[in-house]
Amino acid sequence: MLLFGAFMALQGIHPLDLYRALYVGSFGTRISIENSLTFAAPILLAALCTLIPARVGLLVIGGEGAIVLGGLGETLTIRHDSLDRASFTPGVLAALRVIKDHPGLTVGLEHLLPLD
């Protein structure tokens, strides 16, 4: 925090004002707390999915997305691996083309793409 504060001070931004704005934006109102928890939940769940296998001695490499469903003696695994950042490029470019028409926070590409 000190290094970041020093960097912001070099940019002409008072560090305490910045930290106050970050706190108020994250925890200042009921809506901001709700938004903070909404955005933190996937990160916490991904960390939990890595922590549990690590505690029992299993090795987990990567944070790929996977859904595992199953019953007695069976599993269905739906898995998505992204091996290169080039796989994200089409979505990022599509979002950049239309983002000027969507002021404020937009979560998800489905709001930016014509998926009718």
N, C-alpha and C positions, 0 to 999 in steps of 0.2 A: 504494500500500500504506500509505503514511503517513496519507493522508486516511481510508482505511477503518479503520486502527488507531486513529486519533483518535476516529472515530465510535463504534467498539466500546468504547473506554475511557469515553466519555460514557455508554454503556449499562451500565457496570459490569463489562465483560468485559475481562480483561487481554489485550492484543493478542498477546503472545508465546504465551500459552496457546492462543489461537485459531489462530494460525499453526501451532503444533506439532500441534494436533488435525487441521487441514487436511492437513498433510504426512503424518501417520501414517495418516489415513483414505484418502489417495490413493496413498501409496507405502510404507506401513509393513509390509505383508505381501504374499505372492505373490498372494493373492486380491484385495487392494485394487489392486495394480498391474494385474492382469488386468481388473478392473472399470473402472479409469481408462482403459485402452487401448480397451476395448470401447465406452465412451461417447464417447471422443475420435475414434474411427475415422470415423464418418459426417461429423463436422465437418471433419476433415482431408481426406476425399475430396471434400466439397463445395468446400472451398477449392482443392483441386487442379483440380477441374472449372472453376473460375473463372480460376485462374492460367494454365493452358495456353493457352486462347484469348486471354487478355490479352497473353501473351508474343509471339504471332504477329500481334497487331494487331487482333484481333476484339473486338467489344464484347459483353459478356454483362451483361444487365440482369436482376436477380432471381436467386433460387436455387431456382427451381421444380424439382420432381422430374421427371426424364425418363429413360426407358430407350430406348436406341437399339440395335436389332439389325439385322443385315444380312448380305448376301452380296455377291457381285460384281455391281455395278450396281443394287442395291436396298437399301432400308432400311425398317424398321418402327419407328415412333416411338410410344411410349406415354407420354403426358405428363399431368401433373396440375398445374393452376394453382389457387392459392387467392388470390382477389382481395380478400377481406374477412375480418376476424377472426370474423365471424359464422359462417363455415363451420366453425370449431372449437368453437363454443358447444355443440352437441348432445353431442359427445363429452366435453367438460369437465363438463357437467351430469350426464351418465350416470356418469362416474367419481366425481363428488362424492357421488352418491346411494349408491354401494356401497363406497366406499373404507374406511369404518369396519370392514367385514368382512374386510379384507385388510391385516393388520399387516405392517410392513416395506416393502421396496422391491418395487413391481410395475411391470414394464415391458410396455407394450402394452395397448390396450383389449380385446384378445381374451380376456384373463383376467378382465375385469370385466363383460363383456356376455354375455347368454345366446345364444350363436351356434350352438346345437345344430342 
